[in-house]
Amino acid sequence: MRRTLRWWDLIMLGIGGIIGTGIFVLSGNAAAENAGPAIIISFILAGITALLAALSYSEMSSMIPVSGSAYTYAYATMGEFVAWIIGWDLVLEYMVGSATVAVGWSAYFVTFFKVAFGLHLDSRWTTPLLYWNETEKAFSTLPDGGFNLPGFLVVIICTIVLVFGIRESAWFNNAMVLLKCSVIIIFIISGFFYINKDNWTPFVPPNTDDNWRHFGVGGIFAAATKIFFAYIGFDAVTTTALECKNTKRDLPIGILGSLFISTVLYILVALVMTGVAHYTLLSGASPITTVAELTGQRWLVIILDLGALAGLTSVILINLLGQPRIFYSMAVDGLFPSAFAKVHPRWKTPWIPTIISGVLTALLGGFFPIDILGNLTSVGTLLAFLLVHIGIIILRFKKPDLPRPFQIPGPYYTWMVVPVLGILSCLALIIVSENQTIWRLFGWLLIGLVFYFLFGFWKSKLRVLQDDEKALEESSQPSSNEPDILDLRQDN
């Protein structure tokens, strides 16, 4: 792959992935159903959890500067089996995450045409067919649903962009990031003059039913879990290690820089959003538009719709950028078919996994609703972050002399505060997730284990290497030391 990305490209990639669904789509639902104005605290909690993960990711990425994200880090620290689990989880994280964003993109697309041109698009072509029936605890079909064509098409277009090359994708993403950040700043400044402080009272609405996730302290944590997957953006930055000009320096800058900028913007938008509109009005799929409509400024509604479309497009692009590179790394290790490791001779991109993941993501976005996809992505992301924290602790003791261009600050063993708090925060947000979401995650991981033992276990390059060394020992020939997983990953 071509090494064309610099640190500012990585910051843009991170912002492109982070700022999107979390603020443009899920924030309203989380405020209306879980936290109320305290959604601001939820963003802070999610941001702290992401910051802890970012510190661990930065240390990992600087000393293991190869493509593959958390999968690579798990491979280097905890072995192939755990790496497979996290890699399979990342397939869910990126693919379902992209589909979630695509559904939100479709909602803003429909709103834009309604406000700007007075056109009402047929719901059969803008609404997913399936939804989760909470009463029957099963999937049901919507009477007016059919196929979410806008969500499907935006994923296909982004996939085509990615097939043609990372440099072209970076320029496209940078343009989208600048546009959406400008629009967000316009929203913050314009909305500031319409804030009604009464909307912030009570700041933490009391829980009034048997569901502890509805408001109160429990609602704040539930909202943090719901919006957390928006922070998947900095994770996607680490998958581009093989395409960075200076990987060890630029990856930590890209990760931490994009996370800081995005979190600040999230908090400011949440303040304005809950200040202008009462939180009970924010349950729709386009809460930013709802807030803009309350100001009575039609031009603001149109600009915000365009900004949301740009923002969500860049998130889809970044998620789709990360997924094929996870496939690529797993295929290099023999855990996926070799076709997934092929790089196009002209465009220098992993084009086969890019097309496959793009088509599957588009179909998910076409048929499934945003709440199911979003909740599942959040839990998958938290699991990935949790394993990276564990990997940091293992690697500090297993490879204490390994060069660490970026290192979690702290003398002696005080550095352990970061990964330990990271593990606890990830576990806390997973625990407050909906039960059916956790069961869906377990089901997905079970499917992955079946695939691993039917294919990956037997085709693994690490297994082949160990078998070769065993054969040498049995023939009484001298052999080298036991293969080092970390060295094997760096060789690949």
C-alpha positions as CSV (number, residue, x, y, z in Angstrom):
1,M,0.0,0.0,0.0
2,R,1.1,3.6,-0.6
3,R,2.4,5.6,2.3
4,T,0.6,8.9,1.6
5,L,-1.1,10.0,4.9
6,R,0.3,12.7,7.2
7,W,-0.7,13.6,10.8
8,W,-3.2,16.2,9.7
9,D,-4.8,13.6,7.3
10,L,-5.2,11.3,10.3
11,I,-6.8,14.0,12.5
12,M,-9.2,14.7,9.6
13,L,-9.9,10.9,9.3
14,G,-10.5,10.7,13.0
15,I,-12.8,13.7,13.1
16,G,-14.5,12.4,10.0
17,G,-15.3,9.2,11.8
18,I,-16.2,10.6,15.2
19,I,-18.4,13.6,14.4
20,G,-21.5,12.2,12.8
21,T,-24.2,9.8,14.1
22,G,-23.5,10.4,17.7
23,I,-24.5,14.1,17.5
24,F,-26.6,14.2,14.3
25,V,-28.8,11.2,15.0
26,L,-28.5,9.3,18.3
27,S,-28.0,12.3,20.6
28,G,-31.7,13.3,20.4
29,N,-33.0,9.8,21.1
30,A,-30.6,9.4,24.0
31,A,-31.7,12.8,25.5
32,A,-35.4,12.1,25.0
33,E,-35.4,8.6,26.3
34,N,-32.5,8.4,28.8
35,A,-30.7,11.4,30.0
36,G,-32.6,14.7,29.3
37,P,-30.3,17.7,29.4
38,A,-27.8,15.5,31.3
39,I,-26.9,14.1,27.9
40,I,-24.0,16.6,28.3
41,I,-22.7,14.5,31.2
42,S,-23.2,11.4,29.0
43,F,-21.0,12.8,26.3
44,I,-18.4,13.7,28.9
45,L,-18.5,10.1,30.3
46,A,-18.3,8.6,26.8
47,G,-15.4,11.0,26.0
48,I,-13.5,10.0,29.1
49,T,-13.9,6.4,28.3
50,A,-12.8,7.1,24.7
51,L,-9.8,9.1,26.0
52,L,-8.6,6.2,28.1
53,A,-8.9,3.9,25.1
54,A,-7.1,6.5,22.9
55,L,-4.1,6.6,25.3
56,S,-3.9,2.8,25.1
57,Y,-4.4,2.8,21.4
58,S,-1.7,5.4,20.9
59,E,0.9,3.4,22.9
60,M,0.0,0.3,21.0
61,S,0.0,1.9,17.6
62,S,3.4,3.5,18.1
63,M,5.1,0.3,19.0
64,I,3.2,-2.0,16.7
65,P,2.9,0.2,13.6
66,V,1.1,-2.2,11.3
67,S,-2.4,-2.3,9.8
68,G,-5.2,-4.0,11.7
69,S,-6.2,-1.9,14.7
70,A,-7.3,-3.7,17.9
71,Y,-7.0,-7.0,16.0
72,T,-3.3,-6.5,15.5
73,Y,-2.7,-5.4,19.1
74,A,-4.6,-8.5,20.5
75,Y,-2.6,-10.7,18.2
76,A,0.7,-9.3,19.5
77,T,-0.2,-9.5,23.1
78,M,-2.8,-12.2,23.7
79,G,-2.4,-14.6,20.9
80,E,-4.2,-15.7,17.8
81,F,-7.5,-17.0,19.4
82,V,-8.2,-13.8,21.3
83,A,-7.1,-11.8,18.2
84,W,-9.7,-13.7,16.1
85,I,-12.4,-12.9,18.6
86,I,-11.6,-9.2,18.5
87,G,-11.1,-9.2,14.8
88,W,-14.5,-10.7,14.3
89,D,-15.9,-8.2,16.7
90,L,-14.4,-5.4,14.6
91,V,-16.2,-6.8,11.6
92,L,-19.4,-6.1,13.5
93,E,-18.2,-2.8,14.8
94,Y,-17.3,-1.3,11.4
95,M,-19.9,-2.9,9.2
96,V,-22.9,-2.5,11.4
97,G,-21.6,1.0,12.4
98,S,-21.5,2.1,8.8
99,A,-25.0,0.7,8.3
100,T,-26.2,2.7,11.4
101,V,-24.8,5.9,10.0
102,A,-26.4,5.2,6.6
103,V,-29.9,5.0,8.1
104,G,-29.3,8.3,9.8
105,W,-28.0,9.8,6.6
106,S,-31.2,8.7,4.9
107,A,-33.3,10.6,7.5
108,Y,-31.5,13.9,6.9
109,F,-31.7,13.3,3.1
110,V,-35.5,13.0,3.3
111,T,-35.7,16.1,5.6
112,F,-33.6,18.1,3.2
113,F,-35.8,17.4,0.2
114,K,-38.9,18.2,2.2
115,V,-37.6,21.6,3.5
116,A,-35.6,22.7,0.5
117,F,-37.9,21.6,-2.3
118,G,-41.2,20.6,-0.7
119,L,-40.8,17.0,-1.9
120,H,-42.1,14.1,0.2
121,L,-40.3,10.9,-0.7
122,D,-42.2,7.6,-0.7
123,S,-41.7,6.0,2.7
124,R,-41.5,2.6,1.0
125,W,-38.1,3.6,-0.4
126,T,-36.8,5.5,2.6
127,T,-37.8,3.3,5.6
128,P,-36.3,-0.1,6.5
129,L,-38.6,-3.1,6.4
130,L,-37.7,-4.5,9.8
131,Y,-38.0,-3.3,13.4
132,W,-37.6,-4.9,16.8
133,N,-41.0,-5.5,18.4
134,E,-40.4,-5.0,22.1
135,T,-43.7,-6.6,23.1
136,E,-43.1,-9.9,21.2
137,K,-39.3,-9.8,21.6
138,A,-38.9,-10.5,17.9
139,F,-38.4,-8.8,14.5
140,S,-41.5,-7.5,12.8
141,T,-42.2,-5.7,9.5
142,L,-43.3,-2.1,9.2
143,P,-46.6,-1.6,7.2
144,D,-45.1,1.4,5.4
145,G,-41.6,0.0,5.3
146,G,-39.8,-1.4,2.4
147,F,-36.2,-0.7,1.5
148,N,-34.0,2.3,2.6
149,L,-32.7,3.2,-0.8
150,P,-30.9,6.4,0.1
151,G,-29.0,4.6,2.9
152,F,-28.1,1.8,0.5
153,L,-26.9,4.1,-2.3
154,V,-24.7,6.3,-0.1
155,V,-22.8,3.2,1.1
156,I,-22.3,2.0,-2.5
157,I,-20.9,5.4,-3.5
158,C,-18.5,5.6,-0.6
159,T,-17.3,2.1,-1.4
160,I,-16.6,3.1,-5.0
161,V,-14.6,6.1,-3.7
162,L,-12.5,3.8,-1.5
163,V,-11.8,1.3,-4.2
164,F,-10.0,4.0,-6.2
165,G,-7.5,4.8,-3.5
166,I,-6.6,6.1,-0.1
167,R,-5.2,9.4,-1.3
168,E,-8.4,10.2,-3.2
169,S,-10.4,9.1,-0.2
170,A,-8.4,11.4,2.1
171,W,-9.0,14.4,0.0
172,F,-12.7,13.6,-0.2
173,N,-12.9,13.1,3.6
174,N,-11.0,16.3,4.4
175,A,-13.5,18.3,2.3
176,M,-16.4,16.7,4.1
177,V,-14.8,17.3,7.5
178,L,-14.2,21.0,6.9
179,L,-17.8,21.4,5.6
180,K,-19.4,19.7,8.6
181,C,-17.2,21.4,11.2
182,S,-18.1,24.8,9.7
183,V,-21.8,23.9,9.8
184,I,-21.6,22.7,13.4
185,I,-19.9,26.0,14.4
186,I,-22.7,27.9,12.7
187,F,-25.2,25.9,14.6
188,I,-23.5,26.6,17.9
189,I,-23.2,30.3,17.3
190,S,-26.8,30.7,15.9
191,G,-28.4,28.5,18.5
192,F,-26.7,30.3,21.4
193,F,-29.1,33.2,20.9
194,Y,-32.2,31.0,21.2
195,I,-31.3,29.1,24.4
196,N,-34.0,29.0,27.0
197,K,-32.4,28.1,30.4
198,D,-35.7,26.7,31.6
199,N,-35.2,23.8,29.2
200,W,-32.2,22.7,31.3
201,T,-34.5,22.3,34.4
202,P,-34.5,19.7,35.7
203,F,-31.0,19.0,34.4
204,V,-31.3,15.3,35.5
205,P,-34.9,14.3,35.0
206,P,-36.1,11.8,37.7
207,N,-36.8,8.2,37.0
208,T,-40.6,7.6,37.1
209,D,-41.0,4.0,36.0
210,D,-39.5,0.6,36.5
211,N,-36.9,0.9,33.8
212,W,-33.8,2.3,35.5
213,R,-32.4,3.3,32.1
214,H,-35.1,6.0,31.8
215,F,-33.6,9.2,33.3
216,G,-31.9,9.6,36.6
217,V,-28.3,8.5,37.1
218,G,-29.0,5.2,35.3
219,G,-30.3,7.1,32.3
220,I,-27.1,9.1,32.1
221,F,-25.0,5.9,31.8
222,A,-27.5,4.3,29.4
223,A,-27.3,7.4,27.2
224,A,-23.5,7.3,27.3
225,T,-23.6,3.7,26.1
226,K,-26.0,4.6,23.3
227,I,-23.9,7.4,21.9
228,F,-20.5,5.8,22.6
229,F,-20.1,4.1,19.2
230,A,-19.7,7.6,17.7
231,Y,-16.1,7.5,19.0
232,I,-15.2,4.6,16.7
233,G,-13.5,7.2,14.5
234,F,-10.1,7.3,16.2
235,D,-10.1,3.5,16.1
236,A,-10.4,3.6,12.3
237,V,-7.3,5.9,12.2
238,T,-5.1,3.0,13.5
239,T,-6.1,0.8,10.6
240,T,-4.2,3.0,8.2
241,A,-0.8,2.3,9.7
242,L,0.6,0.9,6.5
243,E,-0.4,4.1,4.6
244,C,1.2,6.7,7.0
245,K,4.4,8.5,6.1
246,N,5.6,8.5,9.7
247,T,3.5,5.9,11.5
248,K,5.1,6.1,15.0
249,R,4.8,9.8,15.3
250,D,1.7,10.6,13.3
251,L,-0.7,7.9,14.6
252,P,-0.8,9.1,18.3
253,I,-1.2,12.7,17.1
254,G,-4.1,11.7,14.8
255,I,-5.8,9.7,17.5
256,L,-5.6,12.1,20.4
257,G,-6.0,15.3,18.3
258,S,-9.2,14.1,16.6
259,L,-10.7,12.8,19.8
260,F,-10.1,16.1,21.7
261,I,-11.5,18.3,18.9
262,S,-14.6,16.1,18.4
263,T,-15.4,15.8,22.1
264,V,-15.3,19.6,22.6
265,L,-17.7,20.1,19.6
266,Y,-20.0,17.3,20.9
267,I,-20.4,19.0,24.3
268,L,-21.0,22.4,22.8
269,V,-23.7,21.1,20.4
270,A,-25.4,19.2,23.3
271,L,-25.6,22.4,25.3
272,V,-27.2,24.3,22.5
273,M,-29.5,21.5,21.5
274,T,-31.0,20.9,24.9
275,G,-31.1,24.7,25.6
276,V,-33.1,25.6,22.5
277,A,-35.5,22.6,22.5
278,H,-37.0,20.7,25.4
279,Y,-35.5,17.3,25.6
280,T,-38.9,15.6,25.0
281,L,-38.9,17.0,21.5
282,L,-35.6,15.4,20.4
283,S,-36.7,11.8,19.9
284,G,-36.6,11.9,16.0
285,A,-33.9,10.7,13.7
286,S,-32.8,14.3,12.9
287,P,-32.7,16.2,16.2
288,I,-30.4,18.9,14.9
289,T,-33.1,19.8,12.3
290,T,-35.7,19.8,15.0
291,V,-33.8,22.4,17.0
292,A,-33.2,24.5,13.9
293,E,-36.9,24.5,13.0
294,L,-37.7,26.0,16.4
295,T,-35.6,29.0,15.6
296,G,-37.8,29.7,12.6
297,Q,-34.8,30.2,10.4
298,R,-35.4,28.1,7.2
299,W,-31.9,28.9,5.9
300,L,-30.4,27.4,9.1
301,V,-32.4,24.2,8.6
302,I,-31.2,23.8,5.1
303,I,-27.5,24.4,6.0
304,L,-27.7,22.0,9.0
305,D,-29.2,19.3,6.8
306,L,-26.4,19.7,4.3
307,G,-23.9,19.7,7.1
308,A,-25.4,16.6,8.6
309,L,-25.3,14.9,5.2
310,A,-21.6,15.8,4.8
311,G,-20.8,14.7,8.3
312,L,-22.5,11.4,8.1
313,T,-21.0,10.7,4.7
314,S,-17.5,11.2,6.1
315,V,-18.4,8.8,9.0
316,I,-19.5,6.1,6.5
317,L,-16.3,6.7,4.5
318,I,-14.1,6.2,7.5
319,N,-15.9,3.1,8.8
320,L,-15.7,1.6,5.4
321,L,-12.1,2.5,5.2
322,G,-11.3,0.5,8.4
323,Q,-13.3,-2.6,7.7
324,P,-11.4,-3.9,4.6
325,R,-8.1,-3.3,6.4
326,I,-9.2,-5.6,9.2
327,F,-10.0,-8.2,6.6
328,Y,-6.6,-7.6,5.0
329,S,-4.7,-8.1,8.3
330,M,-6.6,-11.3,9.1
331,A,-6.1,-12.7,5.6
332,V,-2.3,-12.0,5.9
333,D,-2.3,-14.1,9.0
334,G,-4.2,-16.9,7.2
335,L,-7.4,-16.5,9.2
336,F,-9.4,-15.3,6.2
337,P,-9.3,-16.5,2.6
338,S,-6.2,-15.2,0.8
339,A,-8.4,-13.2,-1.7
340,F,-9.0,-10.7,1.2
341,A,-5.3,-9.9,1.3
342,K,-5.0,-9.0,-2.4
343,V,-4.1,-5.4,-3.3
344,H,-5.2,-3.9,-6.6
345,P,-2.1,-3.5,-8.9
346,R,-3.1,-0.1,-10.1
347,W,-5.1,1.5,-7.2
348,K,-3.0,-0.1,-4.4
349,T,-6.1,-0.8,-2.3
350,P,-7.6,-4.0,-0.8
351,W,-10.3,-3.9,-3.3
352,I,-11.9,-7.3,-2.8
353,P,-12.7,-6.9,0.9
354,T,-13.7,-3.2,0.2
355,I,-16.4,-4.3,-2.3
356,I,-17.6,-7.2,-0.1
357,S,-17.9,-5.2,3.1
358,G,-19.5,-2.3,1.2
359,V,-22.2,-4.5,-0.3
360,L,-23.0,-6.2,3.0
361,T,-23.1,-2.9,4.8
362,A,-25.4,-1.4,2.2
363,L,-27.9,-4.3,2.6
364,L,-27.9,-3.9,6.4
365,G,-28.6,-0.2,6.1
366,G,-31.4,-1.0,3.6
367,F,-33.3,-3.4,5.7
368,F,-32.6,-2.7,9.4
369,P,-33.6,0.2,11.7
370,I,-31.1,2.5,13.4
371,D,-31.7,1.6,17.1
372,I,-30.8,-2.1,16.6
373,L,-27.8,-1.3,14.6
374,G,-26.6,1.5,16.8
375,N,-26.8,-0.4,20.1
376,L,-25.1,-3.4,18.7
377,T,-22.2,-1.3,17.4
378,S,-21.7,0.5,20.7
379,V,-21.3,-2.8,22.6
380,G,-19.0,-4.2,20.0
381,T,-16.8,-1.0,20.1
382,L,-16.6,-1.2,23.9
383,L,-15.5,-4.8,23.8
384,A,-12.7,-3.9,21.3
385,F,-11.5,-1.1,23.6
386,L,-11.6,-3.3,26.7
387,L,-9.3,-5.9,25.0
388,V,-6.8,-3.2,24.0
389,H,-6.5,-2.0,27.6
390,I,-5.8,-5.6,28.7
391,G,-3.2,-5.9,25.9
392,I,-1.4,-2.8,27.1
393,I,-1.0,-4.3,30.6
394,I,0.2,-7.6,29.2
395,L,2.7,-6.0,26.8
396,R,4.2,-3.8,29.5
397,F,5.2,-6.9,31.4
398,K,5.8,-9.2,28.4
399,K,7.8,-6.7,26.3
400,P,9.2,-4.1,28.8
401,D,12.1,-3.2,26.6
402,L,10.1,-2.7,23.4
403,P,10.6,0.9,22.0
404,R,7.5,3.0,22.8
405,P,7.6,6.4,20.9
406,F,4.4,7.2,22.7
407,Q,3.9,6.0,26.2
408,I,1.1,6.3,28.7
409,P,2.4,8.9,31.1
410,G,3.2,8.0,34.7
411,P,6.3,6.8,36.7
412,Y,6.7,3.2,38.0
413,Y,3.3,1.5,38.0
414,T,1.1,4.6,38.1
415,W,0.6,4.2,34.3
416,M,-1.7,1.2,35.1
417,V,-4.3,3.7,36.2
418,V,-5.2,4.4,32.6
419,P,-5.8,0.8,31.3
420,V,-7.4,-0.3,34.6
421,L,-9.9,2.6,34.6
422,G,-10.4,2.0,30.9
423,I,-11.3,-1.6,31.6
424,L,-13.7,-0.6,34.4
425,S,-15.4,2.1,32.3
426,C,-15.9,-0.2,29.3
427,L,-17.4,-2.9,31.5
428,A,-19.7,-0.4,33.2
429,L,-21.1,0.8,29.8
430,I,-21.5,-2.8,28.5
431,I,-23.4,-3.8,31.7
432,V,-25.9,-1.0,31.3
433,S,-26.7,-2.1,27.7
434,E,-30.0,-3.6,26.7
435,N,-30.0,-7.4,27.4
436,Q,-31.0,-8.3,23.9
437,T,-28.1,-6.3,22.5
438,I,-25.6,-8.3,24.6
439,W,-27.2,-11.5,23.4
440,R,-26.9,-10.4,19.8
441,L,-23.2,-9.7,20.3
442,F,-22.7,-13.2,21.8
443,G,-24.6,-14.7,18.9
444,W,-22.3,-12.9,16.4
445,L,-19.2,-14.0,18.3
446,L,-20.4,-17.6,18.3
447,I,-20.8,-17.5,14.5
448,G,-17.2,-16.2,14.3
449,L,-15.9,-19.1,16.5
450,V,-17.5,-21.6,14.2
451,F,-15.8,-20.0,11.2
452,Y,-12.5,-19.9,13.0
453,F,-12.5,-23.6,13.9
454,L,-13.7,-24.6,10.4
455,F,-11.2,-22.4,8.5
456,G,-8.9,-20.0,10.3
457,F,-7.5,-22.5,12.8
458,W,-6.3,-24.8,10.0
459,K,-5.0,-22.1,7.7
460,S,-3.3,-20.0,10.3
461,K,0.3,-19.0,9.3
462,L,1.2,-19.0,13.0
463,R,0.0,-22.6,13.3
464,V,1.9,-23.6,10.1
465,L,5.1,-22.0,11.5
466,Q,4.7,-23.9,14.8
467,D,4.1,-27.2,13.0
468,D,7.3,-26.6,10.9
469,E,9.3,-26.1,14.1
470,K,7.8,-29.1,15.7
471,A,8.8,-31.2,12.7
472,L,12.4,-29.9,12.9
473,E,12.5,-30.9,16.6
474,E,11.2,-34.4,15.8
475,S,13.9,-34.8,13.1
476,S,16.5,-33.9,15.8
477,Q,17.6,-30.8,13.9
478,P,18.3,-27.6,15.9
479,S,15.5,-25.1,15.7
480,S,15.1,-21.4,16.6
481,N,13.3,-20.2,19.6
482,E,9.5,-20.4,19.8
483,P,8.0,-18.0,17.3
484,D,7.3,-14.6,18.7
485,I,3.8,-13.5,17.8
486,L,4.8,-9.8,17.9
487,D,7.7,-10.4,15.6
488,L,5.5,-12.4,13.2
489,R,3.0,-9.6,13.1
490,Q,5.6,-7.0,12.3
491,D,7.1,-9.2,9.6
492,N,3.7,-9.3,7.9
